[in-house]
């Protein structure tokens, strides 16, 4: 049992955690492999040392990154251009952009019937669909017709289009300027998408760097270890407040609190790089770090602004799900537990390696609507939101600490391990 019981009302300093979030967001986009990621890791290292963690260590692996700067589409004479995001590894246009006739082709199902002569050297606009294999095959055929550029229209988001990342199409992106825009934003030029000359601008650069993850330890009375993690990397153009500066800020505040306690269990705190690259950082971590004492992984990722609901998305035994559901039912802010191994990011890597996991996220007003976009900034969150998620996390940790041993069966069911492995395979197939 802990030397002094954690006070959920007083221990978690939501204002301090929010200040940490602001510092992370001020760095700007934290693309894995860039100098911005290095600055981020050094900031996190400073927090870990001030908290009193031991064995602080940075893991790195070489990586080629893409740092997007700008993407626009519109009429050559119009100063009110539509902003978008470059596709992953998209080649840049000349500084003044490219100007060419446009052709709107609709969805991927219509590519089969296109006349290559009509596509050649035109700016093609198409509805983005990256969810099925047939769509990727169709886009490959489209690029094979040698368009001047490609603009994908994202129907799922009104103001924050998502970056299109696909390993199969990267060779095409790297020779043909390609962007994604919100479909709603091109309504003003919709009638000009059938032959009118448009101007496409793409700015981005590739480079070689190192994906960095940093971890620190807190030794307790027992060697049984709970790993608490979050990821600090973002896509280009995004300061990543909800995804995932909030998760890192909460993790660091939890580290500060627990370092002041005489804990029963031991803890590892990890901030991963490369989560947006198919969990590259956490895959390297499980390969290089001895995890024999790690009994549970708690991952903080995707913290949406409230009102909404706090979520504990858990991959573990029925006993663990029941224990966690009981804690959620007693939480002051509405919270619920759900059995799943395919939600989240880095937690899936641990589930795939046979370690029970809890992914803490919030179903809030910004969840899933702003991630991977330029509007995911600190203004979307408040200290209250950070505090409610932090207190929920601490209530789970307090439940673990106030038990003589971890109070549930730690064996993760085989179906959840398989689900996590398949989800990772599916993700890596596109990256």
C-alpha positions in Angstrom: 0.0 0.0 0.0 1.2 3.5 -0.7 2.7 5.5 2.1 0.1 8.3 1.6 -3.1 7.8 -0.3 -3.4 9.9 -3.5 -6.0 12.6 -3.3 -7.8 12.7 -6.6 -8.9 16.3 -5.9 -5.5 17.7 -4.9 -2.7 15.5 -6.4 -3.3 16.1 -10.1 -2.3 19.7 -11.0 -4.4 20.3 -14.1 -3.1 23.8 -14.6 0.5 22.6 -14.6 -0.3 19.8 -17.0 -2.0 22.3 -19.3 1.1 24.5 -19.2 3.1 21.4 -20.3 0.7 20.9 -23.2 1.2 24.5 -24.2 5.0 24.1 -24.2 4.8 21.0 -26.4 2.4 22.7 -28.8 4.6 25.8 -29.0 7.3 23.7 -30.5 4.9 23.2 -33.4 4.7 20.1 -35.6 6.8 17.3 -34.0 7.4 15.2 -37.1 9.5 12.1 -36.2 13.1 12.5 -37.2 13.2 16.3 -37.3 14.9 18.9 -35.1 11.5 19.6 -33.6 11.3 16.1 -32.3 14.7 16.4 -30.7 13.6 19.6 -28.9 10.5 17.8 -27.7 12.4 14.9 -26.3 14.9 17.2 -24.5 11.9 19.0 -23.0 10.4 15.7 -21.8 13.8 14.6 -20.5 13.9 17.7 -18.4 10.5 17.0 -16.9 11.4 13.4 -16.1 14.6 14.5 -14.3 12.8 17.2 -12.3 10.1 14.6 -11.3 12.9 12.3 -10.0 12.7 9.4 -12.4 15.7 7.2 -12.8 17.4 5.4 -15.7 16.2 8.0 -18.1 17.2 6.9 -21.6 16.6 8.0 -25.2 16.2 5.3 -27.9 16.7 6.3 -31.5 16.4 4.7 -34.9 17.2 6.1 -38.4 14.2 7.3 -40.4 13.4 9.3 -43.5 10.8 11.9 -42.7 8.6 14.2 -44.7 7.9 17.7 -43.5 5.0 19.3 -45.3 4.7 23.1 -45.5 1.9 24.1 -47.8 -0.8 22.8 -50.1 -3.4 24.9 -52.0 -5.7 24.6 -55.0 -7.7 27.3 -56.8 -8.1 29.5 -59.8 -4.8 31.1 -61.0 -6.2 34.6 -60.6 -7.9 34.0 -57.3 -6.1 35.0 -54.1 -8.6 33.1 -52.0 -7.1 29.7 -52.5 -8.3 26.5 -50.8 -5.9 25.1 -48.3 -5.2 21.4 -48.0 -2.4 19.1 -46.8 0.2 17.3 -49.0 0.0 13.6 -49.3 2.8 11.7 -47.5 6.1 12.2 -49.5 4.4 14.3 -52.1 6.8 16.1 -54.5 6.8 19.8 -54.4 5.7 22.1 -57.3 7.8 25.0 -58.5 7.5 28.0 -56.3 4.7 29.5 -58.4 2.8 26.2 -58.5 1.6 24.4 -61.6 -1.2 25.5 -63.8 -3.2 23.0 -65.8 -6.7 22.1 -67.0 -8.8 20.3 -64.4 -10.7 17.1 -64.5 -13.1 15.8 -61.8 -13.3 12.0 -62.0 -15.6 11.2 -59.0 -14.8 8.1 -57.0 -12.2 5.4 -57.4 -14.8 3.1 -59.1 -14.8 5.4 -62.1 -11.1 5.2 -62.8 -11.4 2.0 -64.7 -13.4 3.8 -67.5 -11.1 6.8 -67.8 -9.5 7.6 -71.1 -5.7 8.1 -70.3 -5.5 10.8 -72.9 -8.0 12.9 -70.9 -6.0 12.5 -67.7 -2.6 13.2 -69.1 -1.1 16.4 -67.8 -4.3 17.6 -66.1 -5.0 18.4 -62.4 -7.2 15.5 -61.4 -9.8 15.9 -58.6 -11.3 12.7 -57.0 -13.1 11.7 -53.9 -10.7 10.3 -51.3 -11.3 6.7 -50.4 -8.4 4.8 -48.8 -10.4 2.3 -46.9 -10.4 -0.6 -49.4 -7.8 -2.4 -51.5 -9.7 -1.7 -54.7 -9.4 2.0 -54.1 -5.6 1.9 -53.8 -5.4 -0.2 -57.0 -7.5 2.4 -58.8 -5.4 5.3 -57.6 -2.3 3.5 -58.9 -4.0 3.2 -62.3 -4.9 6.9 -62.2 -1.3 7.9 -61.5 -0.2 5.6 -64.3 -2.0 7.9 -66.7 0.5 10.7 -65.8 -1.7 13.5 -64.4 0.0 16.9 -63.7 -1.3 16.7 -60.1 -3.9 15.0 -58.0 -6.3 16.6 -55.5 -8.2 14.2 -53.2 -11.5 15.5 -51.7 -12.1 14.4 -48.1 -15.8 14.0 -47.6 -15.4 13.0 -43.9 -14.2 16.3 -42.6 -15.5 19.8 -43.2 -12.5 21.8 -42.2 -9.6 19.6 -41.3 -8.6 17.2 -44.1 -6.4 14.2 -43.2 -3.1 13.4 -44.8 -3.2 10.5 -47.2 -0.5 8.1 -46.3 0.0 4.9 -48.2 3.2 2.9 -48.8 2.0 1.5 -52.1 1.3 5.0 -53.5 4.3 6.8 -52.1 6.3 6.3 -55.3 3.5 8.1 -57.2 3.2 10.8 -54.6 7.0 11.4 -54.8 6.8 12.3 -58.5 3.3 13.8 -58.9 2.2 16.7 -56.7 -0.7 15.3 -54.5 -2.8 16.9 -51.8 -6.0 16.4 -49.8 -8.6 19.1 -49.3 -11.9 19.1 -47.4 -14.6 18.5 -50.0 -16.8 21.2 -48.5 -14.0 23.8 -49.0 -14.0 23.4 -52.8 -17.7 24.2 -53.3 -16.8 27.7 -54.6 -14.8 26.2 -57.5 -16.8 23.1 -58.0 -18.2 24.3 -61.4 -14.6 25.0 -62.5 -13.5 21.4 -61.9 -14.4 20.3 -65.4 -11.8 21.8 -67.7 -11.0 25.2 -66.2 -7.3 25.9 -65.6 -6.5 25.6 -61.9 -3.3 26.3 -59.9 -1.9 23.7 -57.6 0.8 24.5 -55.0 2.6 21.9 -52.9 5.6 22.6 -50.6 7.3 19.9 -48.6 10.7 18.3 -48.0 12.2 15.0 -47.1 15.2 14.4 -44.9 17.0 11.8 -42.8 16.7 11.9 -39.1 16.2 9.7 -36.0 12.9 8.7 -34.5 13.3 9.2 -30.8 11.6 7.7 -27.7 12.4 8.5 -24.1 11.7 6.5 -21.0 12.3 6.8 -17.3 11.8 4.5 -14.3 10.3 4.7 -10.9 11.2 1.8 -8.6 8.6 0.6 -6.1 8.6 -2.1 -3.5 7.8 -4.8 -6.1 9.4 -5.4 -9.4 6.0 -5.8 -11.0 5.8 -2.9 -13.4 3.1 -0.8 -14.9 4.2 1.0 -18.1 2.5 4.4 -18.7 3.0 5.8 -22.1 2.0 8.4 -24.7 3.4 9.5 -28.0 4.8 13.0 -28.8 5.1 12.9 -32.6 2.6 14.5 -35.0 1.9 14.8 -38.6 3.3 17.8 -40.6 1.4 21.1 -40.2 -0.1 20.0 -36.8 0.9 21.0 -33.3 -1.0 17.9 -32.1 -2.8 19.1 -29.0 -5.4 16.3 -28.8 -3.1 13.9 -30.7 -1.1 13.8 -28.5 0.5 16.6 -26.5 -2.4 16.2 -24.0 -1.4 12.5 -23.4 2.2 13.4 -22.9 1.3 16.2 -20.5 -0.9 13.9 -18.4 1.7 11.2 -18.3 4.4 13.6 -17.0 2.0 14.9 -14.3 1.3 11.3 -13.2 5.1 10.7 -13.1 5.5 13.8 -10.9 2.8 12.6 -8.5 3.9 9.0 -8.2 7.6 10.0 -7.7 6.5 11.6 -4.5 4.9 8.4 -3.2 6.3 5.2 -1.7 4.8 3.1 -4.4 4.0 -0.6 -4.1 4.5 -1.2 -7.8 7.3 -0.1 -10.1 6.6 2.2 -13.1 8.1 2.9 -16.5 7.1 6.2 -18.2 7.7 6.3 -22.0 7.1 9.0 -24.6 7.2 7.4 -28.0 8.2 8.8 -31.3 7.0 7.3 -34.5 3.4 6.4 -33.4 2.1 8.2 -36.5 4.5 5.9 -38.6 2.8 2.7 -37.7 4.0 2.6 -34.0 7.7 2.7 -35.2 9.0 3.8 -31.8 7.1 1.3 -29.6 8.0 -1.5 -32.0 11.7 -0.6 -31.5 11.1 -0.3 -27.7 9.7 -3.8 -27.3 12.6 -5.2 -29.3 15.3 -3.4 -27.3 14.0 -3.2 -23.8 13.5 -6.1 -21.3 9.8 -6.3 -20.6 9.7 -9.4 -18.4 8.6 -7.3 -15.4 6.0 -5.3 -17.2 2.5 -6.5 -16.3 0.3 -3.8 -17.7 0.5 -1.0 -20.2 -1.6 2.2 -19.8 -1.5 4.4 -22.9 -2.8 8.0 -23.1 -3.8 9.1 -26.6 -6.6 11.1 -28.3 -7.8 13.5 -25.6 -10.8 15.3 -27.0 -12.4 18.4 -25.5 -15.3 17.8 -23.1 -18.3 17.5 -22.8 -18.2 13.9 -23.8 -17.1 10.7 -22.1 -13.9 9.3 -20.6 -13.0 5.9 -22.1 -10.9 3.0 -20.8 -10.5 0.8 -23.9 -9.0 -2.4 -22.5 -7.4 -5.6 -23.8 -7.3 -8.0 -20.9 -9.0 -10.7 -19.0 -12.7 -10.6 -18.1 -11.7 -10.1 -14.5 -9.7 -7.1 -15.6 -12.5 -5.7 -17.6 -14.9 -6.1 -14.6 -12.4 -4.4 -12.2 -11.9 -1.5 -14.6 -15.6 -1.1 -15.3 -16.2 -0.8 -11.6 -13.7 2.0 -11.3 -15.2 3.8 -14.3 -18.8 3.5 -12.9 -17.6 5.3 -9.7 -15.8 8.1 -11.5 -17.3 11.6 -11.0 -17.1 12.5 -14.7 -19.0 9.9 -16.8 -16.6 7.1 -17.9 -16.9 3.7 -19.3 -14.8 0.6 -20.1 -14.9 -1.4 -23.3 -13.1 -4.6 -24.3 -11.0 -4.0 -27.4 -7.4 -4.5 -28.6 -7.7 -2.4 -31.8 -8.2 1.1 -30.4 -5.4 3.5 -29.8 -1.8 3.3 -31.0 1.2 2.2 -29.1 -0.8 0.1 -26.7 -1.6 -2.3 -29.6 2.1 -3.2 -29.8 2.1 -4.3 -26.2 -1.2 -6.2 -26.6 0.3 -7.9 -29.6 3.2 -9.0 -27.4 1.0 -10.5 -24.8 0.8 -7.6 -22.3 -2.6 -6.5 -21.0 -3.3 -2.9 -22.0 -5.6 0.0 -21.1 -6.0 2.8 -23.7 -7.3 6.0 -22.0 -9.0 8.4 -24.4 -11.9 10.7 -24.4 -14.9 10.8 -26.7 -15.2 14.6 -26.7 -16.3 17.3 -29.1 -12.9 17.3 -30.9 -12.2 13.6 -30.9 -11.5 12.2 -34.3 -12.4 15.5 -36.0 -9.1 17.4 -35.9 -6.3 14.8 -35.5 -3.5 14.9 -38.1 -4.6 18.4 -39.1 -3.5 22.0 -38.8 -6.4 23.0 -36.5 -5.3 20.5 -33.8 -3.9 23.1 -31.5 -3.9 24.0 -27.8 -7.0 26.3 -28.1 -9.1 23.2 -28.5 -8.4 21.9 -24.9 -8.8 23.3 -21.4 -7.2 22.5 -18.0 -10.5 21.0 -17.0 -10.4 18.4 -19.8 -6.7 17.5 -19.0 -7.6 17.3 -15.3 -10.6 15.0 -15.7 -8.6 12.5 -17.8 -5.6 12.8 -15.4 -7.8 12.1 -12.3 -9.4 9.1 -14.1 -6.0 7.7 -14.8 -4.8 8.2 -11.2 -8.0 6.5 -9.9 -7.0 3.4 -11.9 -3.4 3.6 -10.6 -4.7 4.1 -7.0 -6.8 1.0 -7.4 -3.7 -1.0 -8.4 -1.6 0.5 -5.6 -4.1 -0.1 -2.8 -4.3 -3.8 -3.6 -1.8 -6.3 -2.2 -1.2 -7.5 -5.7 -2.5 -6.6 -9.1 -6.2 -7.4 -8.5 -7.0 -9.3 -11.7 -5.8 -12.1 -14.0 -3.0 -10.6 -16.1 -3.3 -13.1 -19.0 -4.5 -11.4 -22.1 -7.0 -13.6 -24.1 -5.7 -15.0 -27.4 -8.4 -13.4 -29.5 -7.3 -9.9 -28.3 -3.6 -10.7 -29.1 -4.6 -11.8 -32.6 -6.8 -8.7 -33.1 -3.9 -6.4 -32.1 -1.5 -8.1 -34.4 -3.9 -7.9 -37.3 -4.6 -4.3 -36.7 -0.9 -3.5 -36.7 -0.4 -5.5 -39.9 -3.3 -3.6 -41.6 -1.8 -0.2 -40.4 1.7 -1.0 -41.6 0.5 -2.2 -44.9 -0.5 1.4 -45.7 2.5 3.1 -44.2 
